[in-house]
Amino acid sequence: MAKTNAWLLSANKIKLALAQYELIEIITEPMIYAVPVGPVYCQNMLLWRDQLLPLIDLELLSNHLPTIVDKKYYIVVAWQLKEGEPLHYGALTLLDLPENIVVDDEWQTLLPQNLSEVLSTASLSCFNYDNNAIVIPDLKALYGEKDGE
């Protein structure tokens, strides 16, 4: 029975959890640039520390229409393709601030059947928290990267 801390992310009807080390920074007033050739859920780039990061809209990623309310928060996330290699970065949209939670291995459950194709193939696992299925994404797969690329 292992427990670990995680960040709970919410965007309308989708809830994800990230390991604490994957969330790098919360941004409230970003510079965003349109990139209309990307997938529908990733048609913007966020400027962060002189880098343009792909910005994934979690609502669009989950096949839900975006809320009329503007996104309030943006987070920068990081992952490694292989141990010892440099970090890779991306950004996500959120309606609420991330919540720090404790997750227990015993809470593991099956992935919801109504996940988008992208999210279902880019998920590592899922757990039940407060009567909600919380998806643990594989950031590397979510941003379309593979080992050695």
Phi and psi in degrees as a GROMACS rama.xvg file:
@    title "Ramachandran Plot"
@    xaxis  label "Phi"
@    yaxis  label "Psi"
@TYPE xy
-94.0323  140.736  ALA-2
-120.034  148.599  LYS-3
-148.965  156.02  THR-4
-85.8386  147.795  ASN-5
-148.217  165.056  ALA-6
-100.633  125.1  TRP-7
-93.415  123.847  LEU-8
-112.793  135.641  LEU-9
-127.871  137.983  SER-10
-146.837  93.0806  ALA-11
61.8411  -110.643  ASN-12
-95.7199  2.87515  LYS-13
-111.658  139.785  ILE-14
-130.896  129.676  LYS-15
-125.211  161.15  LEU-16
-129.287  137.399  ALA-17
-118.637  148.769  LEU-18
-62.9958  150.978  ALA-19
-57.2621  -36.058  GLN-20
-75.5515  -11.1656  TYR-21
-82.9015  -25.2871  GLU-22
-90.0234  118.064  LEU-23
-97.4731  -42.3153  ILE-24
-158.162  148.002  GLU-25
-106.363  132.364  ILE-26
-123.869  133.936  ILE-27
-106.922  -23.0601  THR-28
-132.813  74.6404  GLU-29
-84.6265  163.319  PRO-30
-97.3264  121.343  MET-31
-121.252  138.191  ILE-32
-123.243  135.085  TYR-33
-74.5265  139.732  ALA-34
-134.922  82.1063  VAL-35
-68.8483  -4.46598  PRO-36
-89.5716  -4.4817  VAL-37
-80.0243  175.399  GLY-38
-60.9401  157.664  PRO-39
-54.3238  -32.4018  VAL-40
-86.4315  -3.34168  TYR-41
-142.483  67.978  CYS-42
-112.068  23.8676  GLN-43
-141.712  157.077  ASN-44
-122.284  144.554  MET-45
-110.787  129.74  LEU-46
-83.4604  121.973  LEU-47
-142.62  119.233  TRP-48
48.1609  49.9099  ARG-49
64.5502  20.0671  ASP-50
-123.593  141.27  GLN-51
-92.4691  120.796  LEU-52
-109.434  138.26  LEU-53
-62.4565  131.802  PRO-54
-108.613  112.855  LEU-55
-95.3539  126.94  ILE-56
-87.2499  111.293  ASP-57
-62.436  -34.4922  LEU-58
-65.3969  -45.9506  GLU-59
-67.5321  -35.5128  LEU-60
-61.2408  -34.2467  LEU-61
-89.1116  11.4493  SER-62
67.733  21.8232  ASN-63
-103.003  144.643  HIS-64
-66.0565  140.924  LEU-65
-65.9879  150.499  PRO-66
-69.6056  157.935  THR-67
-69.303  -28.8956  ILE-68
-66.7776  135.908  VAL-69
-63.0438  150.758  ASP-70
-62.6035  138.561  LYS-71
-96.7458  -33.1455  LYS-72
-132.793  151.375  TYR-73
-133.159  139.817  TYR-74
-122.375  146.617  ILE-75
-98.0803  130.332  VAL-76
-118.871  158.595  VAL-77
-138.128  152.075  ALA-78
-153.87  164.716  TRP-79
-119.034  142.521  GLN-80
-74.6908  -40.8985  LEU-81
-144.507  151.529  LYS-82
-57.0668  136.758  GLU-83
88.5976  -11.9174  GLY-84
-87.0491  163.891  GLU-85
-63.0087  156.581  PRO-86
-73.7998  149.718  LEU-87
-112.066  149.549  HIS-88
-127.756  151.23  TYR-89
-149.118  179.27  GLY-90
-136.584  153.393  ALA-91
-131.316  149.342  LEU-92
-92.4961  144.248  THR-93
-138.512  152.02  LEU-94
-93.1686  -27.801  LEU-95
-128.293  159.661  ASP-96
-63.4759  146.623  LEU-97
-60.9054  147.42  PRO-98
-113.16  130.808  GLU-99
-80.1056  121.546  ASN-100
-129.085  163.195  ILE-101
-104.655  130.553  VAL-102
-114.909  136.295  VAL-103
-108.305  135.573  ASP-104
-53.4752  -30.9141  ASP-105
-68.4621  -10.7284  GLU-106
-85.8746  -1.18374  TRP-107
-57.2275  141.362  GLN-108
-146.73  176.667  THR-109
-75.0144  152.227  LEU-110
-64.6199  142.731  LEU-111
-61.3319  145.936  PRO-112
-73.0091  -21.2285  GLN-113
-92.0526  16.1344  ASN-114
-70.5327  149.696  LEU-115
-63.804  158.525  SER-116
-59.8492  -42.1228  GLU-117
-61.9247  -48.1808  VAL-118
-69.0303  -36.3019  LEU-119
-67.6912  -32.9472  SER-120
-83.624  -15.5432  THR-121
-109.187  29.8928  ALA-122
-112.333  137.387  SER-123
-86.8395  -38.1963  LEU-124
-168.834  -175.076  SER-125
-153.378  148.558  CYS-126
-141.634  160.626  PHE-127
-95.669  127.164  ASN-128
-141.716  121.682  TYR-129
54.0673  42.72  ASP-130
62.9314  26.5984  ASN-131
-126.68  143.058  ASN-132
-80.9008  119.87  ALA-133
-108.507  119.676  ILE-134
-88.2789  137.359  VAL-135
-103.305  106.977  ILE-136
-80.6768  152.654  PRO-137
-92.4852  100.894  ASP-138
-57.8041  -39.0626  LEU-139
-57.2141  -47.4306  LYS-140
-72.1837  -36.5225  ALA-141
-61.4162  -37.4033  LEU-142
-92.7812  10.2465  TYR-143
75.5393  24.934  GLY-144
-104.708  151.826  GLU-145
-129.296  159.133  LYS-146
-55.1449  135.677  ASP-147
84.305  0.533139  GLY-148
